Amino acid sequence: MTKTIKIIGPAYPFRGGLAAYNERLAIEFQNQGYQVEIETFTIQYPKLLFPGKSQYVDGQAPEQLKIKRTVNSINPLNWFRVGKRIQKEKPDLLMVRYWLPFMGPVLGTICRIVRKNAHTKVVCLADNIVPHEKRPGDRLLTHYFMKSIDGMVAMSQSVLNDINLFTPGLPRALCPHPLFDNFGERLEQTKAKSMLQLDQETSYLLFFGFIREYKGLDILLKAFADERIQKLPVKLIVAGEFYTKPEPYLQMLADWNLNNRVLLHTDFIPNDKVNQYFSAADLVVQPYKSATQSGVTQIGYHFEKAMLVTDVGGLSEIIPHKKVGYVVPPNEKAIADAIVDFYDNKRQAVFEENIIEEKKKFSWANMVQAFQSVYNSLNKP
């Protein structure tokens, strides 16, 4: 059994879903008796490569976690120093988060050095192996990283399949993204609307998270311009920071006369306000053009909110169609049809009741067990 675990990946003071996930997973490991330490970045992205306004959160570090800032993503000398130190520390398991080919060199180098101690097993938690937004050199960088690890845990079947593009024999496990239960409790909808200064008589759809081209906000806006939806007392909240140019989306709002029906809350949404947005909404919409898995669905499950996702990547694996929400093709008509069906047939109460049972599948204990199973397979005589 593993006893000591080192996690390398985003964590406080960095913001976003990856950091929140790593911190929550570390807490679950600790709850199950493991000794855990997170090593995060001194520099995660150079400012020139970061599309948002800030990489950092306000507030205090999680008191119950050991988090050190040690890893510089762009300094090879740092990679060797960190790798040598962890090699000497000999944790039983080094868990490395991989989500972007840019991280291939730093993480791949550290992992290679650590493995030389012939004790530590290196297991990756992969968000994506093949990125949503492709760039020259992606395959080379990912190949370098994939050759540096002993095993992998994937959160969707599509990512599990992508392993075979690089290391077909790699030990692996599949475990769905656990519930994001670290954003507080669900609020009464009227209270949440009041806190966000929303009209009590209006229903709201929610698009949540960083806005990138592959997330399909343009498709959703076009669906929202459907004349059937325009007749409904429904508005769309876009809650999340632009990680792409906003001008094309603003032009769509003007062209389709949506400025009064789409609310742009396009600053970073801090953790303590996440529950307000999900609690205020009737339906969470993810019109993605490509995907593996999404933390947004697991926030939706935690707050017991009906969800509409597109049939791409692993999203359909975790949203049973017409049971807790909708799985539709990534086009505006299919999305509009589902939204109209949701309101015309008053699906909200039934979907939310079904979610209470469905969400039991997505526990953090299952994720810990997935890592333990890969680790055990690597230590068989």
Solvent accessible surface area in square Angstrom, and as a share of the most:
residue,aa,sasa,rsa
1,M,161,0.72
2,T,8,0.05
3,K,141,0.60
4,T,45,0.26
5,I,5,0.03
6,K,9,0.04
7,I,0,0.00
8,I,1,0.00
9,G,1,0.01
10,P,3,0.02
11,A,0,0.00
12,Y,52,0.20
13,P,18,0.12
14,F,3,0.01
15,R,32,0.12
16,G,18,0.18
17,G,39,0.37
18,L,43,0.21
19,A,3,0.03
20,A,7,0.05
21,Y,1,0.00
22,N,0,0.00
23,E,28,0.12
24,R,36,0.13
25,L,0,0.00
26,A,0,0.00
27,I,38,0.19
28,E,21,0.09
29,F,3,0.01
30,Q,55,0.24
31,N,108,0.56
32,Q,83,0.37
33,G,66,0.63
34,Y,22,0.08
35,Q,125,0.55
36,V,10,0.06
37,E,40,0.18
38,I,1,0.00
39,E,0,0.00
40,T,0,0.00
41,F,1,0.00
42,T,53,0.31
43,I,64,0.32
44,Q,13,0.06
45,Y,38,0.14
46,P,32,0.20
47,K,185,0.78
48,L,175,0.87
49,L,105,0.52
50,F,30,0.13
51,P,59,0.37
52,G,17,0.16
53,K,146,0.62
54,S,44,0.28
55,Q,16,0.07
56,Y,97,0.37
57,V,43,0.25
58,D,143,0.74
59,G,51,0.49
60,Q,166,0.74
61,A,43,0.33
62,P,36,0.23
63,E,169,0.76
64,Q,104,0.46
65,L,18,0.09
66,K,138,0.59
67,I,38,0.19
68,K,74,0.31
69,R,105,0.38
70,T,28,0.16
71,V,0,0.00
72,N,24,0.12
73,S,6,0.04
74,I,86,0.44
75,N,50,0.26
76,P,69,0.44
77,L,126,0.62
78,N,15,0.08
79,W,28,0.10
80,F,108,0.45
81,R,144,0.53
82,V,6,0.04
83,G,0,0.00
84,K,102,0.43
85,R,74,0.27
86,I,0,0.00
87,Q,28,0.12
88,K,159,0.67
89,E,80,0.36
90,K,106,0.45
91,P,9,0.05
92,D,19,0.10
93,L,2,0.01
94,L,0,0.00
95,M,0,0.00
96,V,0,0.00
97,R,2,0.01
98,Y,1,0.00
99,W,22,0.08
100,L,45,0.22
101,P,6,0.04
102,F,58,0.24
103,M,0,0.00
104,G,0,0.00
105,P,35,0.22
106,V,1,0.00
107,L,1,0.01
108,G,0,0.00
109,T,12,0.07
110,I,0,0.00
111,C,1,0.00
112,R,74,0.27
113,I,10,0.05
114,V,0,0.00
115,R,82,0.30
116,K,149,0.63
117,N,22,0.11
118,A,98,0.76
119,H,75,0.34
120,T,5,0.03
121,K,49,0.21
122,V,0,0.00
123,V,0,0.00
124,C,0,0.00
125,L,0,0.00
126,A,0,0.00
127,D,14,0.07
128,N,19,0.10
129,I,2,0.01
130,V,46,0.27
131,P,11,0.07
132,H,44,0.20
133,E,51,0.23
134,K,144,0.61
135,R,127,0.46
136,P,138,0.87
137,G,40,0.39
138,D,20,0.10
139,R,143,0.52
140,L,135,0.67
141,L,57,0.28
142,T,1,0.01
143,H,78,0.35
144,Y,77,0.29
145,F,0,0.00
146,M,1,0.00
147,K,94,0.40
148,S,0,0.00
149,I,7,0.03
150,D,25,0.13
151,G,0,0.00
152,M,0,0.00
153,V,0,0.00
154,A,0,0.00
155,M,5,0.02
156,S,1,0.01
157,Q,72,0.32
158,S,35,0.23
159,V,0,0.00
160,L,25,0.13
161,N,78,0.40
162,D,30,0.16
163,I,0,0.00
164,N,76,0.39
165,L,91,0.45
166,F,15,0.06
167,T,15,0.09
168,P,93,0.58
169,G,73,0.70
170,L,18,0.09
171,P,50,0.31
172,R,70,0.26
173,A,19,0.15
174,L,78,0.39
175,C,8,0.05
176,P,51,0.32
177,H,9,0.04
178,P,0,0.00
179,L,24,0.12
180,F,5,0.02
181,D,52,0.27
182,N,59,0.30
183,F,16,0.07
184,G,38,0.36
185,E,126,0.57
186,R,97,0.35
187,L,35,0.17
188,E,132,0.59
189,Q,50,0.22
190,T,90,0.53
191,K,110,0.47
192,A,0,0.00
193,K,13,0.06
194,S,69,0.44
195,M,92,0.41
196,L,22,0.11
197,Q,169,0.75
198,L,18,0.09
199,D,74,0.38
200,Q,76,0.34
201,E,147,0.66
202,T,15,0.09
203,S,26,0.17
204,Y,3,0.01
205,L,0,0.00
206,L,0,0.00
207,F,2,0.01
208,F,23,0.09
209,G,13,0.13
210,F,49,0.20
211,I,0,0.00
212,R,57,0.21
213,E,92,0.41
214,Y,33,0.12
215,K,22,0.09
216,G,0,0.00
217,L,1,0.01
218,D,36,0.19
219,I,22,0.11
220,L,0,0.00
221,L,2,0.01
222,K,99,0.42
223,A,1,0.01
224,F,0,0.00
225,A,23,0.18
226,D,35,0.18
227,E,123,0.55
228,R,93,0.34
229,I,0,0.00
230,Q,89,0.40
231,K,166,0.70
232,L,37,0.19
233,P,92,0.58
234,V,4,0.02
235,K,62,0.26
236,L,0,0.00
237,I,0,0.00
238,V,0,0.00
239,A,0,0.00
240,G,4,0.04
241,E,2,0.01
242,F,30,0.13
243,Y,23,0.09
244,T,50,0.29
245,K,153,0.65
246,P,43,0.27
247,E,105,0.47
248,P,68,0.43
249,Y,14,0.05
250,L,78,0.39
251,Q,102,0.45
252,M,42,0.19
253,L,5,0.02
254,A,57,0.44
255,D,93,0.48
256,W,78,0.27
257,N,127,0.65
258,L,1,0.00
259,N,91,0.47
260,N,124,0.63
261,R,41,0.15
262,V,6,0.04
263,L,44,0.22
264,L,63,0.31
265,H,51,0.23
266,T,32,0.18
267,D,88,0.46
268,F,46,0.19
269,I,18,0.09
270,P,53,0.34
271,N,79,0.40
272,D,111,0.58
273,K,93,0.39
274,V,4,0.02
275,N,20,0.10
276,Q,18,0.08
277,Y,13,0.05
278,F,0,0.00
279,S,0,0.00
280,A,0,0.00
281,A,0,0.00
282,D,8,0.04
283,L,0,0.00
284,V,0,0.00
285,V,0,0.00
286,Q,3,0.01
287,P,0,0.00
288,Y,9,0.03
289,K,67,0.29
290,S,39,0.25
291,A,10,0.08
292,T,10,0.06
293,Q,21,0.09
294,S,10,0.06
295,G,20,0.19
296,V,15,0.08
297,T,0,0.00
298,Q,0,0.00
299,I,9,0.05
300,G,0,0.00
301,Y,0,0.00
302,H,26,0.11
303,F,0,0.00
304,E,40,0.18
305,K,0,0.00
306,A,0,0.00
307,M,0,0.00
308,L,0,0.00
309,V,0,0.00
310,T,0,0.00
311,D,83,0.43
312,V,22,0.13
313,G,37,0.36
314,G,2,0.02
315,L,0,0.00
316,S,45,0.29
317,E,91,0.41
318,I,12,0.06
319,I,1,0.00
320,P,41,0.26
321,H,97,0.43
322,K,94,0.40
323,K,86,0.36
324,V,0,0.00
325,G,0,0.00
326,Y,3,0.01
327,V,26,0.15
328,V,12,0.07
329,P,72,0.45
330,P,54,0.34
331,N,60,0.31
332,E,58,0.26
333,K,133,0.56
334,A,16,0.13
335,I,0,0.00
336,A,1,0.00
337,D,49,0.25
338,A,5,0.04
339,I,0,0.00
340,V,20,0.11
341,D,28,0.15
342,F,3,0.01
343,Y,42,0.16
344,D,88,0.46
345,N,83,0.42
346,K,167,0.71
347,R,69,0.25
348,Q,49,0.22
349,A,76,0.59
350,V,88,0.51
351,F,3,0.01
352,E,25,0.11
353,E,123,0.55
354,N,40,0.21
355,I,0,0.00
356,I,88,0.45
357,E,108,0.48
358,E,9,0.04
359,K,39,0.16
360,K,132,0.56
361,K,120,0.51
362,F,8,0.03
363,S,40,0.26
364,W,9,0.03
365,A,47,0.37
366,N,68,0.35
367,M,0,0.00
368,V,3,0.02
369,Q,106,0.47
370,A,10,0.08
371,F,1,0.00
372,Q,11,0.05
373,S,46,0.30
374,V,3,0.02
375,Y,18,0.07
376,N,62,0.32
377,S,48,0.31
378,L,41,0.20
379,N,72,0.37
380,K,147,0.62
381,P,183,1.15
